[in-house]
């Protein structure tokens, strides 16, 4: 049976990464935010055109970026006090992909929500 992963041409290794990120989003309780984000935005345009598919980046990149951003937004909102500081960090994530390495370099499988937030606080203090 074919799945959406097949339709989006997502490779097996990319599916594993996306599933892992989705699992973390459910752990943090941000599935509604992720759903809203995926519904609201379309993939970024890139230089290379793919005949018949418009000029979009691969769906796997779009999905992973969206999931990582939502995880970071949650961590920022839960650990940083003050609207301006939160907004500045969120803008860094959106416009410059700052702090993405926090999600990519850490394995959250054995951590609960509080441990992830503590890890993020320590990451920002470095």
Buried (B, 14 or more C-beta within 10 A) or exposed (E): EEEEBEEBEBEEEBBEBBEBBBEBBEBBEBEEBBEEBBEEEEBEEEEEEEEEEEEBBBBBBBBBBBBBBBBBBBBBBBBBEEEEEBEEBBEBBEEEEBBBEBBEEBEBEEBEBEEBBEBBEEBEEE
